[in-house]
Amino acid sequence: MNSSGKIVSIPQEIMFEIFSWPPSDSLMRFKCVSRFCNSMVSESDFLDIHRCRSGEIEFLLQGVSAYYTAEEKKKKYGKASTSVLQVDGSDSLYNCVPTDPAYSCLDCVNGLFCGWDSSNMRPAAIFNPSTKEVRFLPDPIEGKCWNKYSLGFGPKENKYKVLLTTHLSRERYTKYGVFTLGIDKSWRDSQHILPCIPYYMPSVCISGVIYQFAIPDDLSIVVFDVKSEKIKIIALWIALDLVYYYRLIEVKGKLGVIDYRKWVSGYFDLWILEKTPKRVWERQIIGVPSI
């Protein structure tokens, strides 16, 4: 309020600048200031700038009976300190995704995690380590079936979406549902039905596109465009039938697949999908340093 008694609003650009400097444990309180602050502290651009300015690196750690965040803070003279804190609401997250690695699954985009129970006995959840928030997703459309969740981010529309992959073994096909964070109240049917079996291996989201392994006949990759919500399948460089030796990663904005089969021989293959009209897979051999 100024001297004349009028309320003066602070420009959003200045609020963005101010709130990007305080420590992460203050972000939750800022969400109560206004609707703009509530949405701002969850935006990808804001979180990226906040992480750079705070000099903090956060990790999600899985314990025996709880989840923790490990925060590395850079200090002067090149020194760094690490603090480990139990997640607020860890019991809620633990009830969603048990800490036993054999039964828990995690997907991550821009520091936001999607966790679910591979036995489908608990609802999936979204977890933000920066704000320590846990939000549960609605129950799947088909109930307790073979479900997989993939988290994606569309940079152009600045929206996070979760792709629900449900395999109906009796009907022998897979259907897909979509949930937009902060907008949808329930799953939307994507109208896409494919004759493939999804795998619980982590997905990867690159430039607004989610990639996940699946098997129609041989091992392939299902491609989901976060903005258009269209789905297609791309083939690998050769017919494969075992997914356990492969991992999807991002390599400088491109899709990469790590082949671990030759690991014991002192190297592994890295296949990169080039951004060319023919979409050719290029092979790189990565040597494993001896211990």
ROFI-685450 format. One record per residue: x, y, z of N, C-alpha, C in turn. Coordinates in steps of 0.1 Angstrom, whole numbers, plus 5000, padded with zeros to 4 digits. Layout:
XYZXYZXYZ
...
END
This chain:
500849885000500050005000500950125000
500650224991501450344991500850455000
501450574999501050685008499650735005
499150704993497750754990496750644994
497150535000496250435004495850324994
496450334982496150244971497150124973
496550004969497349874970498149864957
499449854958500349844947500749694946
500549634934500849494932502349484927
502949384931504349364926504349284913
505049334903505049264890505549114892
504949034884505248884885506748854882
507348934873508748914870509648934883
509249034890510049074903509848964913
508548914914508248804924509048684920
509148654907509848534903511348554907
511848674905513248694909513448684924
512548734932512748734946512648594952
511648514947511448384953512448284948
513248314938514148214933515448204941
515548294951516848294959516748224973
515548234980515548164993515748014993
516047955005516247815005515047735002
515147604998514047524994513047505005
513447505018512547475028511547585030
511747705024510847815025509747815013
509947725003509047724992507647694996
507447605005506147565009505347675015
505947765022505247875028504947985018
505747995007505448084997504148044989
503847914989502647874981501347924987
501447974999500248025006500048175003
500948234997500948384995499848424985
499848354974498848384963498748264954
497748264945497648164934498848164925
499348284922500548284913501748224920
501948244933503048184940502848034941
501647994943501347844944501747774931
501447834919501747774907503247794903
503747904906505147944902506147844908
506047814921507047724927507047584922
506047554914505947414908506447414893
506647534887507047534873508447494871
508647424860509947374856511047484855
510747594849511647704847512147764861
511147784870511447834883512347734891
512047604890512747504898514247504893
514347514879515747504874516547624878
515947744878516747864882516947864897
516047814905516147804920517347704923
517347594916518447494919519847554916
519947634905521247694901521647794911
520747884916521047984924521347944939
520647844943520847794957522047714958
522647664947523847584948523647454955
522347404954522047284961521747174951
522147054954521746934946521046834954
519746804950518946714958518846574952
518746474961518646334956517446274964
516846174959515846104966516445964969
516545934982517145814987516045724993
516245594991515245494995515845415007
515245425018515745365030514945235033
515245175045514545045048513045065050
512745175057511245195060510845335058
511645415050511245555048512045605036
511645725031512345795020513045915026
514145955020514946065025515346155013
515646275016516246365006517646395011
518646375002520046415005520346544997
520746645004520946774998522346815000
523046834988524446874988524447024986
525047104995525147244994526647284992
526847364981528147414978528447534986
529647534992530147655000531347714994
531847815000533047884995534247794996
535247834988536547764988536347624983
535347594975535147454969534647354978
534347384991533847285000532347264999
531947145003530547115002530147035014
528847045018528346975029527046905024
526746785030525546705026524746685039
523446705038522546685048521446585044
521046485052520046385049518846405058
517646425052516446455060515446355056
514646305065513546215062512446305056
511746245045510746325038509546345047
509046475047507846505054506746425047
505946355055504846275049505446145043
506546105048507245985043506345865045
505545865056504645745058503645735046
503145855041502245855030502845795018
504145835015504845795003505145645005
505545605017505845465019504645375017
503445425021502245345019501945335004
502445424996502145424982503145334975
504445354978505445274971506345214982
506245084985507045024995508545034992
509445045002510845065000511544944995
510944834995511644714990511844734975
513044734970513344764956512644664946
512344544951511744444942510244484939
509644574947508244604945507944754942
509044834941508744974939509345024926
508645124920509045174907509045324908
510045394902510145534902510445594888
509745704885510045774872510345914876
511145984869511546124873511746214861
511146334862511346444852511446574859
512546644856512846784862512746774877
513246674883513246664898511946624904
510946604896509646554901509546404899
509146334909509146184909507746134909
507546024901506245944901506645804906
505945764917506245634923505045554923
505245424921504045334922504545194926
503545114930503744974935503544884923
504544804920504444714908503344604910
503044584923501944484926500644544925
500544674922499244754921498344734932
498844724944498044724956497844854963
498644964958498545094963498445194952
497945314955497745414944499145474941
499345524929500545594925500645724931
501845784932501945914938502946004931
502846134932503746234927504446294939
505846294938506646344950507546454945
507546574952508446684948509446694960
510746654958511746674969511946814973
511746914964512047054967511047104978
509747064976508647114985508247014995
508846884994508446775002507046735002
506346764990504946734988504746594982
503746524987503246404981501846414977
501546384964500146394959499846254953
498746194957498346064951497446084939
497645994929496945994917495645904918
494645934910493445854911493745704908
492845624912492945484909492845454894
493545354889493545324874492145304869
492045324856490745304850490245164851
491145064849490844924848490944854862
491244934872491444874885492844804886
492944694894494244634897494644534885
495144604874495644524863497144544863
497744504852499144524850499444674845
499644764855499744904852501244954853
501545044844502845114845502545264843
503345344850503145494850504445554844
504245654836505345724830505145874831
506045954837505946094839506546174828
505846274823506346354812506146494814
506946584807506746724808506746784794
505746864791505646934778506147074779
507347114775507947244777507147354770
506547334759505847434752504547484759
503847384765502647424772502847424787
504047394792504447394806503547304814
503347184810502447094818503146954820
502846904832503246764835502046674832
502346564826501346464824501846324827
500946234832501346104836500646014825
501445924819500945824810500745694817
499445644818499145524824499045414813
499845314815499845194805499245074812
498145024807497444914813497444794803
498044684807497944564799496844474804
495944444795494844354798495244214792
495744124800496243994795495143914789
493943914795492943824789492443874775
492444004774492044064760493244074751
494444054756495744054749495944184742
495744294748496144424743496444524754
497044634751497344744760496644874757
496144934767495445064765496145164774
495845294770496545404777495645514782
495945564794495245674800496145794802
495645914803496446034805495846114817
496846164825496446254836497346374836
496746494835497446624835497446674850
498646694855498846734869498246874870
497546904881496947034884495747064876
495246974867494147004859493046894860
493546774856492546654856492246614870
490946564871490546494884490446344882
490446294870490446154868491246124855
491445994852492145954840491345974828
491946014817491346034804491845914795
490845854789491245744779491845804767
493045764763493745824751493245764738
492345664738491845604726492845524719
494045504724495045424718495045284723
495045184715495045044719496144974710
497144914717498244854710498444704715
498844614706499044474710500444454715
500744524726502144514732502044504747
503144444753503244424767504144534773
503744614782504644714788505644654798
506844714800507744674810507944774821
508344734832508444824844509744894844
510544884834511844964833511445104833
512245194839511945334839511845394825
510945484823510845554810511745674811
511845744799512645864799511845964790
511846094795511146204788512146294782
512146324769513146404762512346504753
512446634756511846744748510446714746
509646684756508246664755507746534750
508646434749508246304744508746194754
507746104757508045994766508345874758
509445804762509845674756509845564767
509245454763509245334772509345204764
509945104770510044974764508744904763
508544824753507344744752507644634742
506744524742506944414733505644384725
505644424712504544384704504844244699
505944224692506544094687507944084693
508844184689510144194695510144314703
511244334711511444454719511344584711
510544674715510344804707510244914718
510045034713509945154721508645224718
507745244728506545314726506845464728
506445554719506645694719505345764722
505345854732504145924735504546074735
503846154727504046294726503146364737
503746434746503046484758502046594753
502346674743501446784739500246724731
500546654721499446604712498746474717
499446404727499046284733498846164722
499646174712499646074701500745964705
500445844701501345734705501745664692
503045624691503545534680504645444685
505045354677506045254681507245274671
508445274677509645274668510445144671
511145094661511844974662513345004667
513944904673515344914677516244874665
517544874667518444854656518544704652
518044614660517944474658516844414666
516444294662515344224669515844174682
515244214693515644174707514444124714
514744034724513543974731513743994746
514944024751515144044765515344194768
514644254778514744394781515644414793
516044314800516744334813518144384811
518744374800520144424797520144564792
518944634791518944764784518244864793
518744994791518245104798518045224789
516945294790516745414782517345534789
518045624782518645744788518545854778
518845974783518946094774520446124771
520846144759522146184755522146314747
522446424754522446554747521146574739
520046554745518746584738518246474729
519046364728518646244720518346124728
517546034722517245904729518445814728
518845754739519945654740519445534747
520045424742519845294749521145224752
521345194765522545134770522344974769
523244914763523344764762524344714772
523944644782524844594793525444454790
525044394779525344254778526844224778
527644324773529144304772529844364784
529144394794529744464806530944384811
530744254813531844164818533044164810
532944204797534044204788534844334788
534344424796535144554798534544664790
533344654784532744764777531244744776
530544844772529144834769528844914756
527744884750527244954738526245064742
526445184735525445294737524945324723
523645294721522945324708522145454709
522445544700521845674700520945694688
519645734690518745754679519045894673
519545904661519946034655518646104650
518746234651517546314647517646344632
517446244624517546254609516146194604
515846234591514546174586514446024587
515545954585515445804586515545754600
515845834610515945794624516845674626
518045694622519045584623519645574637
519845444641520545414654522045414652
522845494659524245504658524845434671
525845344668526445274679527745334684
527945344697529145394704529545284714
530845254714531445154724532045234735
531545204747532045274759532845174767
534145214770535045124778534745144793
534845034800534645034814535945034821
536245144829537645154835537845034845
539044984845539344884854539544934868
539144864878539244904892540644884898
END
